[in-house]
Amino acid sequence: MGLATPAEEARGIDGVVGKEPISIKPTTYKLKVLSERIEATLVFYDKKKDGFVVEYEPSTAMRE
């Protein structure tokens, strides 16, 4: 995994896995109605008492 460049961060990308740009968001992000367009696969996390739960949704690339 590589970290995003400042230009990628401006587009909502947090990093790259292989050649795939990803955006890491808390699960509460799903509840928000935003007009932003993130051209990356979304990875959601939920912080729990004993660690994190991570959801990877490869079909979310180019999601609004």
PDB file of N, H, CA, C and O in Angstrom:
ATOM      1  N   MET A   1       0.858  -1.191   0.000  1.00  0.00           N
ATOM      2  CA  MET A   1       0.000   0.000   0.000  1.00  0.00           C
ATOM      3  C   MET A   1       0.884   1.226   0.000  1.00  0.00           C
ATOM      4  O   MET A   1       1.905   1.290   0.685  1.00  0.00           O
ATOM      5  N   GLY A   2       0.468   2.179  -0.774  1.00  0.00           N
ATOM      6  H   GLY A   2      -0.361   2.127  -1.331  1.00  0.00           H
ATOM      7  CA  GLY A   2       1.168   3.453  -0.806  1.00  0.00           C
ATOM      8  C   GLY A   2       0.226   4.563  -0.385  1.00  0.00           C
ATOM      9  O   GLY A   2      -0.983   4.484  -0.603  1.00  0.00           O
ATOM     10  N   LEU A   3       0.785   5.593   0.217  1.00  0.00           N
ATOM     11  H   LEU A   3       1.767   5.658   0.394  1.00  0.00           H
ATOM     12  CA  LEU A   3      -0.024   6.740   0.610  1.00  0.00           C
ATOM     13  C   LEU A   3      -0.340   7.605  -0.602  1.00  0.00           C
ATOM     14  O   LEU A   3       0.387   7.596  -1.595  1.00  0.00           O
ATOM     15  N   ALA A   4      -1.409   8.334  -0.509  1.00  0.00           N
ATOM     16  H   ALA A   4      -2.000   8.342   0.298  1.00  0.00           H
ATOM     17  CA  ALA A   4      -1.841   9.206  -1.597  1.00  0.00           C
ATOM     18  C   ALA A   4      -0.965  10.447  -1.678  1.00  0.00           C
ATOM     19  O   ALA A   4      -0.406  10.912  -0.685  1.00  0.00           O
ATOM     20  N   THR A   5      -0.869  10.956  -2.876  1.00  0.00           N
ATOM     21  H   THR A   5      -1.323  10.578  -3.683  1.00  0.00           H
ATOM     22  CA  THR A   5      -0.202  12.242  -3.083  1.00  0.00           C
ATOM     23  C   THR A   5      -1.175  13.353  -2.686  1.00  0.00           C
ATOM     24  O   THR A   5      -2.372  13.095  -2.553  1.00  0.00           O
ATOM     25  N   PRO A   6      -0.692  14.575  -2.494  1.00  0.00           N
ATOM     26  CA  PRO A   6      -1.622  15.667  -2.192  1.00  0.00           C
ATOM     27  C   PRO A   6      -2.719  15.836  -3.254  1.00  0.00           C
ATOM     28  O   PRO A   6      -3.861  16.150  -2.917  1.00  0.00           O
ATOM     29  N   ALA A   7      -2.382  15.629  -4.518  1.00  0.00           N
ATOM     30  H   ALA A   7      -1.455  15.374  -4.791  1.00  0.00           H
ATOM     31  CA  ALA A   7      -3.395  15.748  -5.585  1.00  0.00           C
ATOM     32  C   ALA A   7      -4.446  14.652  -5.452  1.00  0.00           C
ATOM     33  O   ALA A   7      -5.631  14.906  -5.670  1.00  0.00           O
ATOM     34  N   GLU A   8      -4.030  13.437  -5.097  1.00  0.00           N
ATOM     35  H   GLU A   8      -3.068  13.231  -4.920  1.00  0.00           H
ATOM     36  CA  GLU A   8      -4.979  12.338  -4.902  1.00  0.00           C
ATOM     37  C   GLU A   8      -5.844  12.592  -3.672  1.00  0.00           C
ATOM     38  O   GLU A   8      -7.048  12.338  -3.693  1.00  0.00           O
ATOM     39  N   GLU A   9      -5.237  13.087  -2.610  1.00  0.00           N
ATOM     40  H   GLU A   9      -4.259  13.294  -2.593  1.00  0.00           H
ATOM     41  CA  GLU A   9      -6.002  13.395  -1.397  1.00  0.00           C
ATOM     42  C   GLU A   9      -7.097  14.410  -1.681  1.00  0.00           C
ATOM     43  O   GLU A   9      -8.187  14.321  -1.115  1.00  0.00           O
ATOM     44  N   ALA A  10      -6.822  15.362  -2.542  1.00  0.00           N
ATOM     45  H   ALA A  10      -5.937  15.434  -3.001  1.00  0.00           H
ATOM     46  CA  ALA A  10      -7.817  16.372  -2.902  1.00  0.00           C
ATOM     47  C   ALA A  10      -9.014  15.746  -3.605  1.00  0.00           C
ATOM     48  O   ALA A  10     -10.099  16.328  -3.621  1.00  0.00           O
ATOM     49  N   ARG A  11      -8.822  14.551  -4.192  1.00  0.00           N
ATOM     50  H   ARG A  11      -7.941  14.079  -4.179  1.00  0.00           H
ATOM     51  CA  ARG A  11      -9.909  13.829  -4.857  1.00  0.00           C
ATOM     52  C   ARG A  11     -10.531  12.778  -3.955  1.00  0.00           C
ATOM     53  O   ARG A  11     -11.353  11.988  -4.420  1.00  0.00           O
ATOM     54  N   GLY A  12     -10.160  12.742  -2.663  1.00  0.00           N
ATOM     55  H   GLY A  12      -9.493  13.383  -2.285  1.00  0.00           H
ATOM     56  CA  GLY A  12     -10.764  11.806  -1.718  1.00  0.00           C
ATOM     57  C   GLY A  12     -10.057  10.473  -1.613  1.00  0.00           C
ATOM     58  O   GLY A  12     -10.569   9.553  -0.974  1.00  0.00           O
ATOM     59  N   ILE A  13      -8.885  10.345  -2.229  1.00  0.00           N
ATOM     60  H   ILE A  13      -8.469  11.092  -2.748  1.00  0.00           H
ATOM     61  CA  ILE A  13      -8.137   9.096  -2.201  1.00  0.00           C
ATOM     62  C   ILE A  13      -7.163   9.126  -1.032  1.00  0.00           C
ATOM     63  O   ILE A  13      -6.435  10.102  -0.850  1.00  0.00           O
ATOM     64  N   ASP A  14      -7.150   8.052  -0.237  1.00  0.00           N
ATOM     65  H   ASP A  14      -7.741   7.259  -0.385  1.00  0.00           H
ATOM     66  CA  ASP A  14      -6.256   7.970   0.922  1.00  0.00           C
ATOM     67  C   ASP A  14      -4.983   7.186   0.639  1.00  0.00           C
ATOM     68  O   ASP A  14      -3.957   7.414   1.280  1.00  0.00           O
ATOM     69  N   GLY A  15      -5.044   6.272  -0.311  1.00  0.00           N
ATOM     70  H   GLY A  15      -5.878   6.087  -0.831  1.00  0.00           H
ATOM     71  CA  GLY A  15      -3.884   5.455  -0.624  1.00  0.00           C
ATOM     72  C   GLY A  15      -4.143   4.583  -1.827  1.00  0.00           C
ATOM     73  O   GLY A  15      -5.201   4.652  -2.453  1.00  0.00           O
ATOM     74  N   VAL A  16      -3.150   3.749  -2.143  1.00  0.00           N
ATOM     75  H   VAL A  16      -2.291   3.693  -1.634  1.00  0.00           H
ATOM     76  CA  VAL A  16      -3.245   2.855  -3.291  1.00  0.00           C
ATOM     77  C   VAL A  16      -2.803   1.469  -2.855  1.00  0.00           C
ATOM     78  O   VAL A  16      -1.754   1.315  -2.230  1.00  0.00           O
ATOM     79  N   VAL A  17      -3.599   0.465  -3.181  1.00  0.00           N
ATOM     80  H   VAL A  17      -4.452   0.591  -3.689  1.00  0.00           H
ATOM     81  CA  VAL A  17      -3.253  -0.932  -2.945  1.00  0.00           C
ATOM     82  C   VAL A  17      -3.060  -1.552  -4.319  1.00  0.00           C
ATOM     83  O   VAL A  17      -4.004  -1.650  -5.102  1.00  0.00           O
ATOM     84  N   GLY A  18      -1.836  -1.971  -4.607  1.00  0.00           N
ATOM     85  H   GLY A  18      -1.069  -1.892  -3.970  1.00  0.00           H
ATOM     86  CA  GLY A  18      -1.533  -2.404  -5.969  1.00  0.00           C
ATOM     87  C   GLY A  18      -1.676  -1.198  -6.875  1.00  0.00           C
ATOM     88  O   GLY A  18      -0.948  -0.217  -6.724  1.00  0.00           O
ATOM     89  N   LYS A  19      -2.599  -1.258  -7.808  1.00  0.00           N
ATOM     90  H   LYS A  19      -3.191  -2.055  -7.931  1.00  0.00           H
ATOM     91  CA  LYS A  19      -2.894  -0.112  -8.679  1.00  0.00           C
ATOM     92  C   LYS A  19      -4.254   0.498  -8.367  1.00  0.00           C
ATOM     93  O   LYS A  19      -4.709   1.410  -9.057  1.00  0.00           O
ATOM     94  N   GLU A  20      -4.900  -0.015  -7.319  1.00  0.00           N
ATOM     95  H   GLU A  20      -4.530  -0.757  -6.758  1.00  0.00           H
ATOM     96  CA  GLU A  20      -6.268   0.400  -7.005  1.00  0.00           C
ATOM     97  C   GLU A  20      -6.294   1.514  -5.952  1.00  0.00           C
ATOM     98  O   GLU A  20      -5.853   1.303  -4.822  1.00  0.00           O
ATOM     99  N   PRO A  21      -6.809   2.703  -6.312  1.00  0.00           N
ATOM    100  CA  PRO A  21      -6.946   3.768  -5.316  1.00  0.00           C
ATOM    101  C   PRO A  21      -8.050   3.416  -4.320  1.00  0.00           C
ATOM    102  O   PRO A  21      -9.086   2.870  -4.701  1.00  0.00           O
ATOM    103  N   ILE A  22      -7.824   3.728  -3.052  1.00  0.00           N
ATOM    104  H   ILE A  22      -6.983   4.171  -2.742  1.00  0.00           H
ATOM    105  CA  ILE A  22      -8.819   3.454  -2.021  1.00  0.00           C
ATOM    106  C   ILE A  22      -9.084   4.707  -1.197  1.00  0.00           C
ATOM    107  O   ILE A  22      -8.242   5.598  -1.088  1.00  0.00           O
ATOM    108  N   SER A  23     -10.259   4.743  -0.634  1.00  0.00           N
ATOM    109  H   SER A  23     -10.943   4.019  -0.723  1.00  0.00           H
ATOM    110  CA  SER A  23     -10.655   5.798   0.297  1.00  0.00           C
ATOM    111  C   SER A  23     -11.148   5.112   1.558  1.00  0.00           C
ATOM    112  O   SER A  23     -12.015   4.241   1.493  1.00  0.00           O
ATOM    113  N   ILE A  24     -10.606   5.495   2.698  1.00  0.00           N
ATOM    114  H   ILE A  24      -9.902   6.203   2.751  1.00  0.00           H
ATOM    115  CA  ILE A  24     -10.951   4.860   3.968  1.00  0.00           C
ATOM    116  C   ILE A  24     -11.880   5.796   4.737  1.00  0.00           C
ATOM    117  O   ILE A  24     -11.546   6.949   5.009  1.00  0.00           O
ATOM    118  N   LYS A  25     -13.052   5.269   5.079  1.00  0.00           N
ATOM    119  H   LYS A  25     -13.323   4.332   4.859  1.00  0.00           H
ATOM    120  CA  LYS A  25     -14.079   6.072   5.749  1.00  0.00           C
ATOM    121  C   LYS A  25     -14.669   5.302   6.923  1.00  0.00           C
ATOM    122  O   LYS A  25     -14.690   4.071   6.903  1.00  0.00           O
ATOM    123  N   PRO A  26     -15.151   6.012   7.951  1.00  0.00           N
ATOM    124  CA  PRO A  26     -15.883   5.319   9.017  1.00  0.00           C
ATOM    125  C   PRO A  26     -17.231   4.834   8.479  1.00  0.00           C
ATOM    126  O   PRO A  26     -17.748   5.400   7.516  1.00  0.00           O
ATOM    127  N   THR A  27     -17.801   3.798   9.085  1.00  0.00           N
ATOM    128  H   THR A  27     -17.381   3.338   9.867  1.00  0.00           H
ATOM    129  CA  THR A  27     -19.078   3.269   8.605  1.00  0.00           C
ATOM    130  C   THR A  27     -20.183   4.321   8.655  1.00  0.00           C
ATOM    131  O   THR A  27     -21.152   4.226   7.902  1.00  0.00           O
ATOM    132  N   THR A  28     -20.056   5.314   9.522  1.00  0.00           N
ATOM    133  H   THR A  28     -19.269   5.391  10.134  1.00  0.00           H
ATOM    134  CA  THR A  28     -21.069   6.366   9.603  1.00  0.00           C
ATOM    135  C   THR A  28     -21.123   7.205   8.321  1.00  0.00           C
ATOM    136  O   THR A  28     -22.106   7.905   8.081  1.00  0.00           O
ATOM    137  N   TYR A  29     -20.087   7.138   7.511  1.00  0.00           N
ATOM    138  H   TYR A  29     -19.288   6.569   7.706  1.00  0.00           H
ATOM    139  CA  TYR A  29     -20.061   7.854   6.234  1.00  0.00           C
ATOM    140  C   TYR A  29     -21.202   7.402   5.337  1.00  0.00           C
ATOM    141  O   TYR A  29     -21.726   8.184   4.543  1.00  0.00           O
ATOM    142  N   LYS A  30     -21.588   6.127   5.467  1.00  0.00           N
ATOM    143  H   LYS A  30     -21.163   5.492   6.111  1.00  0.00           H
ATOM    144  CA  LYS A  30     -22.681   5.585   4.641  1.00  0.00           C
ATOM    145  C   LYS A  30     -24.005   6.291   4.919  1.00  0.00           C
ATOM    146  O   LYS A  30     -24.881   6.322   4.055  1.00  0.00           O
ATOM    147  N   LEU A  31     -24.158   6.848   6.098  1.00  0.00           N
ATOM    148  H   LEU A  31     -23.446   6.823   6.800  1.00  0.00           H
ATOM    149  CA  LEU A  31     -25.407   7.497   6.487  1.00  0.00           C
ATOM    150  C   LEU A  31     -25.511   8.929   5.970  1.00  0.00           C
ATOM    151  O   LEU A  31     -26.597   9.507   5.952  1.00  0.00           O
ATOM    152  N   LYS A  32     -24.393   9.493   5.555  1.00  0.00           N
ATOM    153  H   LYS A  32     -23.511   9.023   5.570  1.00  0.00           H
ATOM    154  CA  LYS A  32     -24.369  10.885   5.110  1.00  0.00           C
ATOM    155  C   LYS A  32     -24.786  10.988   3.654  1.00  0.00           C
ATOM    156  O   LYS A  32     -24.506  10.100   2.847  1.00  0.00           O
ATOM    157  N   VAL A  33     -25.450  12.068   3.334  1.00  0.00           N
ATOM    158  H   VAL A  33     -25.677  12.788   3.989  1.00  0.00           H
ATOM    159  CA  VAL A  33     -25.826  12.353   1.954  1.00  0.00           C
ATOM    160  C   VAL A  33     -24.926  13.491   1.496  1.00  0.00           C
ATOM    161  O   VAL A  33     -25.150  14.657   1.821  1.00  0.00           O
ATOM    162  N   LEU A  34     -23.911  13.126   0.740  1.00  0.00           N
ATOM    163  H   LEU A  34     -23.729  12.179   0.476  1.00  0.00           H
ATOM    164  CA  LEU A  34     -22.938  14.109   0.293  1.00  0.00           C
ATOM    165  C   LEU A  34     -22.910  14.164  -1.225  1.00  0.00           C
ATOM    166  O   LEU A  34     -23.217  13.182  -1.900  1.00  0.00           O
ATOM    167  N   SER A  35     -22.547  15.297  -1.744  1.00  0.00           N
ATOM    168  H   SER A  35     -22.297  16.095  -1.195  1.00  0.00           H
ATOM    169  CA  SER A  35     -22.480  15.446  -3.193  1.00  0.00           C
ATOM    170  C   SER A  35     -21.082  15.144  -3.733  1.00  0.00           C
ATOM    171  O   SER A  35     -20.854  15.237  -4.939  1.00  0.00           O
ATOM    172  N   GLU A  36     -20.146  14.785  -2.854  1.00  0.00           N
ATOM    173  H   GLU A  36     -20.331  14.709  -1.874  1.00  0.00           H
ATOM    174  CA  GLU A  36     -18.792  14.520  -3.343  1.00  0.00           C
ATOM    175  C   GLU A  36     -18.726  13.215  -4.125  1.00  0.00           C
ATOM    176  O   GLU A  36     -19.483  12.278  -3.874  1.00  0.00           O
ATOM    177  N   ARG A  37     -17.823  13.181  -5.058  1.00  0.00           N
ATOM    178  H   ARG A  37     -17.208  13.943  -5.263  1.00  0.00           H
ATOM    179  CA  ARG A  37     -17.622  11.992  -5.888  1.00  0.00           C
ATOM    180  C   ARG A  37     -16.214  11.495  -5.605  1.00  0.00           C
ATOM    181  O   ARG A  37     -15.237  12.202  -5.853  1.00  0.00           O
ATOM    182  N   ILE A  38     -16.113  10.293  -5.093  1.00  0.00           N
ATOM    183  H   ILE A  38     -16.907   9.719  -4.892  1.00  0.00           H
ATOM    184  CA  ILE A  38     -14.826   9.706  -4.784  1.00  0.00           C
ATOM    185  C   ILE A  38     -14.540   8.634  -5.825  1.00  0.00           C
ATOM    186  O   ILE A  38     -15.261   7.641  -5.919  1.00  0.00           O
ATOM    187  N   GLU A  39     -13.497   8.837  -6.595  1.00  0.00           N
ATOM    188  H   GLU A  39     -12.911   9.644  -6.518  1.00  0.00           H
ATOM    189  CA  GLU A  39     -13.143   7.895  -7.650  1.00  0.00           C
ATOM    190  C   GLU A  39     -12.146   6.879  -7.103  1.00  0.00           C
ATOM    191  O   GLU A  39     -10.986   6.840  -7.513  1.00  0.00           O
ATOM    192  N   ALA A  40     -12.619   6.065  -6.177  1.00  0.00           N
ATOM    193  H   ALA A  40     -13.561   6.097  -5.844  1.00  0.00           H
ATOM    194  CA  ALA A  40     -11.781   5.053  -5.540  1.00  0.00           C
ATOM    195  C   ALA A  40     -12.680   4.007  -4.901  1.00  0.00           C
ATOM    196  O   ALA A  40     -13.867   4.241  -4.675  1.00  0.00           O
ATOM    197  N   THR A  41     -12.101   2.863  -4.615  1.00  0.00           N
ATOM    198  H   THR A  41     -11.136   2.673  -4.798  1.00  0.00           H
ATOM    199  CA  THR A  41     -12.821   1.829  -3.878  1.00  0.00           C
ATOM    200  C   THR A  41     -12.912   2.257  -2.418  1.00  0.00           C
ATOM    201  O   THR A  41     -11.926   2.710  -1.838  1.00  0.00           O
ATOM    202  N   LEU A  42     -14.080   2.117  -1.832  1.00  0.00           N
ATOM    203  H   LEU A  42     -14.882   1.749  -2.304  1.00  0.00           H
ATOM    204  CA  LEU A  42     -14.272   2.525  -0.446  1.00  0.00           C
ATOM    205  C   LEU A  42     -13.982   1.377   0.505  1.00  0.00           C
ATOM    206  O   LEU A  42     -14.393   0.239   0.279  1.00  0.00           O
ATOM    207  N   VAL A  43     -13.266   1.699   1.570  1.00  0.00           N
ATOM    208  H   VAL A  43     -12.931   2.623   1.754  1.00  0.00           H
ATOM    209  CA  VAL A  43     -12.989   0.770   2.663  1.00  0.00           C
ATOM    210  C   VAL A  43     -13.568   1.435   3.909  1.00  0.00           C
ATOM    211  O   VAL A  43     -13.168   2.540   4.277  1.00  0.00           O
ATOM    212  N   PHE A  44     -14.514   0.750   4.553  1.00  0.00           N
ATOM    213  H   PHE A  44     -14.839  -0.147   4.253  1.00  0.00           H
ATOM    214  CA  PHE A  44     -15.162   1.300   5.744  1.00  0.00           C
ATOM    215  C   PHE A  44     -14.615   0.621   6.988  1.00  0.00           C
ATOM    216  O   PHE A  44     -14.258  -0.557   6.969  1.00  0.00           O
ATOM    217  N   TYR A  45     -14.555   1.392   8.077  1.00  0.00           N
ATOM    218  H   TYR A  45     -14.844   2.349   8.093  1.00  0.00           H
ATOM    219  CA  TYR A  45     -14.128   0.807   9.345  1.00  0.00           C
ATOM    220  C   TYR A  45     -15.087   1.231  10.451  1.00  0.00           C
ATOM    221  O   TYR A  45     -15.725   2.282  10.386  1.00  0.00           O
ATOM    222  N   ASP A  46     -15.165   0.390  11.453  1.00  0.00           N
ATOM    223  H   ASP A  46     -14.647  -0.464  11.506  1.00  0.00           H
ATOM    224  CA  ASP A  46     -15.959   0.675  12.639  1.00  0.00           C
ATOM    225  C   ASP A  46     -15.093   0.320  13.847  1.00  0.00           C
ATOM    226  O   ASP A  46     -14.683  -0.830  14.001  1.00  0.00           O
ATOM    227  N   LYS A  47     -14.820   1.291  14.689  1.00  0.00           N
ATOM    228  H   LYS A  47     -15.153   2.225  14.563  1.00  0.00           H
ATOM    229  CA  LYS A  47     -13.981   1.054  15.861  1.00  0.00           C
ATOM    230  C   LYS A  47     -14.817   0.386  16.953  1.00  0.00           C
ATOM    231  O   LYS A  47     -15.867   0.893  17.349  1.00  0.00           O
ATOM    232  N   LYS A  48     -14.341  -0.741  17.422  1.00  0.00           N
ATOM    233  H   LYS A  48     -13.489  -1.154  17.100  1.00  0.00           H
ATOM    234  CA  LYS A  48     -15.003  -1.500  18.491  1.00  0.00           C
ATOM    235  C   LYS A  48     -14.112  -1.506  19.719  1.00  0.00           C
ATOM    236  O   LYS A  48     -12.949  -1.109  19.652  1.00  0.00           O
ATOM    237  N   LYS A  49     -14.654  -1.953  20.834  1.00  0.00           N
ATOM    238  H   LYS A  49     -15.599  -2.275  20.888  1.00  0.00           H
ATOM    239  CA  LYS A  49     -13.909  -2.012  22.083  1.00  0.00           C
ATOM    240  C   LYS A  49     -12.634  -2.850  21.954  1.00  0.00           C
ATOM    241  O   LYS A  49     -11.602  -2.517  22.537  1.00  0.00           O
ATOM    242  N   ASP A  50     -12.716  -3.933  21.191  1.00  0.00           N
ATOM    243  H   ASP A  50     -13.554  -4.203  20.718  1.00  0.00           H
ATOM    244  CA  ASP A  50     -11.584  -4.842  21.084  1.00  0.00           C
ATOM    245  C   ASP A  50     -10.846  -4.748  19.746  1.00  0.00           C
ATOM    246  O   ASP A  50     -10.064  -5.641  19.419  1.00  0.00           O
ATOM    247  N   GLY A  51     -11.073  -3.702  18.975  1.00  0.00           N
ATOM    248  H   GLY A  51     -11.708  -2.976  19.240  1.00  0.00           H
ATOM    249  CA  GLY A  51     -10.367  -3.534  17.701  1.00  0.00           C
ATOM    250  C   GLY A  51     -11.225  -2.860  16.651  1.00  0.00           C
ATOM    251  O   GLY A  51     -12.099  -2.055  16.971  1.00  0.00           O
ATOM    252  N   PHE A  52     -10.974  -3.189  15.411  1.00  0.00           N
ATOM    253  H   PHE A  52     -10.265  -3.844  15.151  1.00  0.00           H
ATOM    254  CA  PHE A  52     -11.685  -2.588  14.291  1.00  0.00           C
ATOM    255  C   PHE A  52     -12.370  -3.654  13.454  1.00  0.00           C
ATOM    256  O   PHE A  52     -11.881  -4.777  13.332  1.00  0.00           O
ATOM    257  N   VAL A  53     -13.514  -3.287  12.878  1.00  0.00           N
ATOM    258  H   VAL A  53     -13.912  -2.375  12.977  1.00  0.00           H
ATOM    259  CA  VAL A  53     -14.185  -4.115  11.879  1.00  0.00           C
ATOM    260  C   VAL A  53     -14.016  -3.365  10.571  1.00  0.00           C
ATOM    261  O   VAL A  53     -14.309  -2.172  10.491  1.00  0.00           O
ATOM    262  N   VAL A  54     -13.543  -4.061   9.544  1.00  0.00           N
ATOM    263  H   VAL A  54     -13.305  -5.030   9.609  1.00  0.00           H
ATOM    264  CA  VAL A  54     -13.270  -3.424   8.259  1.00  0.00           C
ATOM    265  C   VAL A  54     -14.158  -4.055   7.187  1.00  0.00           C
ATOM    266  O   VAL A  54     -14.288  -5.277   7.107  1.00  0.00           O
ATOM    267  N   GLU A  55     -14.769  -3.195   6.364  1.00  0.00           N
ATOM    268  H   GLU A  55     -14.664  -2.202   6.429  1.00  0.00           H
ATOM    269  CA  GLU A  55     -15.593  -3.644   5.233  1.00  0.00           C
ATOM    270  C   GLU A  55     -14.960  -3.119   3.955  1.00  0.00           C
ATOM    271  O   GLU A  55     -14.685  -1.926   3.830  1.00  0.00           O
ATOM    272  N   TYR A  56     -14.737  -4.000   3.031  1.00  0.00           N
ATOM    273  H   TYR A  56     -14.960  -4.969   3.133  1.00  0.00           H
ATOM    274  CA  TYR A  56     -14.153  -3.646   1.742  1.00  0.00           C
ATOM    275  C   TYR A  56     -15.222  -3.832   0.682  1.00  0.00           C
ATOM    276  O   TYR A  56     -15.775  -4.922   0.532  1.00  0.00           O
ATOM    277  N   GLU A  57     -15.509  -2.782  -0.045  1.00  0.00           N
ATOM    278  H   GLU A  57     -15.060  -1.897   0.077  1.00  0.00           H
ATOM    279  CA  GLU A  57     -16.555  -2.849  -1.053  1.00  0.00           C
ATOM    280  C   GLU A  57     -15.961  -2.520  -2.419  1.00  0.00           C
ATOM    281  O   GLU A  57     -15.992  -1.368  -2.851  1.00  0.00           O
ATOM    282  N   PRO A  58     -15.416  -3.537  -3.103  1.00  0.00           N
ATOM    283  CA  PRO A  58     -14.767  -3.271  -4.387  1.00  0.00           C
ATOM    284  C   PRO A  58     -15.680  -2.690  -5.450  1.00  0.00           C
ATOM    285  O   PRO A  58     -15.191  -2.073  -6.396  1.00  0.00           O
ATOM    286  N   SER A  59     -16.972  -2.861  -5.329  1.00  0.00           N
ATOM    287  H   SER A  59     -17.370  -3.362  -4.560  1.00  0.00           H
ATOM    288  CA  SER A  59     -17.895  -2.342  -6.329  1.00  0.00           C
ATOM    289  C   SER A  59     -18.195  -0.857  -6.136  1.00  0.00           C
ATOM    290  O   SER A  59     -19.016  -0.307  -6.870  1.00  0.00           O
ATOM    291  N   THR A  60     -17.557  -0.192  -5.174  1.00  0.00           N
ATOM    292  H   THR A  60     -16.890  -0.639  -4.578  1.00  0.00           H
ATOM    293  CA  THR A  60     -17.865   1.205  -4.891  1.00  0.00           C
ATOM    294  C   THR A  60     -17.001   2.176  -5.677  1.00  0.00           C
ATOM    295  O   THR A  60     -17.141   3.385  -5.496  1.00  0.00           O
ATOM    296  N   ALA A  61     -16.121   1.703  -6.534  1.00  0.00           N
ATOM    297  H   ALA A  61     -16.007   0.721  -6.681  1.00  0.00           H
ATOM    298  CA  ALA A  61     -15.304   2.621  -7.326  1.00  0.00           C
ATOM    299  C   ALA A  61     -16.208   3.545  -8.118  1.00  0.00           C
ATOM    300  O   ALA A  61     -17.234   3.126  -8.654  1.00  0.00           O
ATOM    301  N   MET A  62     -15.820   4.791  -8.184  1.00  0.00           N
ATOM    302  H   MET A  62     -14.987   5.131  -7.749  1.00  0.00           H
ATOM    303  CA  MET A  62     -16.564   5.816  -8.899  1.00  0.00           C
ATOM    304  C   MET A  62     -17.918   6.098  -8.248  1.00  0.00           C
ATOM    305  O   MET A  62     -18.836   6.560  -8.926  1.00  0.00           O
ATOM    306  N   ARG A  63     -18.058   5.835  -6.974  1.00  0.00           N
ATOM    307  H   ARG A  63     -17.312   5.460  -6.424  1.00  0.00           H
ATOM    308  CA  ARG A  63     -19.323   6.032  -6.264  1.00  0.00           C
ATOM    309  C   ARG A  63     -19.521   7.505  -5.924  1.00  0.00           C
ATOM    310  O   ARG A  63     -18.562   8.222  -5.639  1.00  0.00           O
ATOM    311  N   GLU A  64     -20.738   7.932  -5.957  1.00  0.00           N
ATOM    312  H   GLU A  64     -21.517   7.349  -6.189  1.00  0.00           H
ATOM    313  CA  GLU A  64     -21.067   9.298  -5.556  1.00  0.00           C
ATOM    314  C   GLU A  64     -21.575   9.274  -4.143  1.00  0.00           C
ATOM    315  O   GLU A  64     -21.916  10.321  -3.592  1.00  0.00           O
TER     316      GLU A  64
END
